[in-house]
């Protein structure tokens, strides 16, 4: 079963133009940018936290990474979906996502 899931994920990733490396497609969109934009889909295009969603734009890269690692490693019963999101990322991906988001305002 696991092999089929991995194969299906590879097919989906190929269909989306994603690769194991950072560069993707002719537009130069990186894998990390795709991951970070999934955060921004809820937290706002600049991380401003629209509506009741918490803002992440005021956090440093270290602050974002620390929060994500806490969700990944310790969980948080009040986190709704963040535990599940963070669990999917490696520590290196979390660091890169945090850097991307923290640099949006620069």
N, C-alpha and C positions, 0 to 999 in steps of 0.2 A: 504494500500500500504506500509506504513512504517513497519508494522509487517513482510511483505514478504521480504522487503529489509534487515531487521535485521536478519531474519531467513536465508536468502541467505548468508549474511556475516558470520554467525556462521558456516554454512556448509563449506564455502570456508576456513575459519580459521581452522576448524577441519581438512580439507583435507591438509592444509599446515603444520599441526602440531602445530598451534598457540593456545595459551590459554589465559585466562584473567590474569593469573599470569605471573611472569617473566620467569620462567623456561619453556623450550619448548624442547620436544624430548629428545632422549638419548644423543645427542651431547652436551646438556646443553646450546644451543643457546637461549639467552633471547629475549623476545619480544622487548626490547629496542635495542638490537643489530640488529634485523631485521629492525627496524625503522631507526636506524643510518646508516645502510648499504644502505638504499634507498637514503640517502643524498650523500653517498660516490660513488654511481653509477654515479652521474654527477660530483661531486667535486673531484673525484680521490680517489683511495683506501686508501690513507693517508691524504686526504683532500688538496692535493697539487694544485688543480685547473688546470687540463690539458687544454691546448688550451686557448680558450677565457673564460672559466669558472673561476669564482673567487676562489681563495684559501681560505680555512677555517682552514687550519692547523696552521696558525700563530695566531689564535684567542684563547683567554682563554675560559673556560667554561662559564664564566659570559658574555663574549662578544658574543659567539654563542647564548646563551639563550636570551640576549637582542635583538639581530638581529631577531631571530625567533619570539619573543613576539611582536616586532614592526611590522613584517609582519602580524602576527596573528591579532593584535588589530588595527593597523592604515592603513595597506596596503601600497603599494608603486607601483605607476603606471609603474615604470621601472623594476619591479621585475619578469617579465614574469610569472613563475609558483610558485614562492616562497610564495605568499599570499595564494594560494590554498593549498600548502603543509602544511604550518604552521597552517592554520585554522583547520586542521584535528586533531591536537595534543592538549592535555590538557597541562596546565602549568607544571604539574609534569612530563609528558612525555618529554616536551621540556627541562626541567632541566636535566633529565636523558640522553637524546640524546646528549646534550651539554657536559655533563661530559664524556660520552663514546668517543666522537670525540676528545675532548681536551686531553684525556689520551692515544690516539693512539701512540703518540711519546714517551711515558714513558715506 
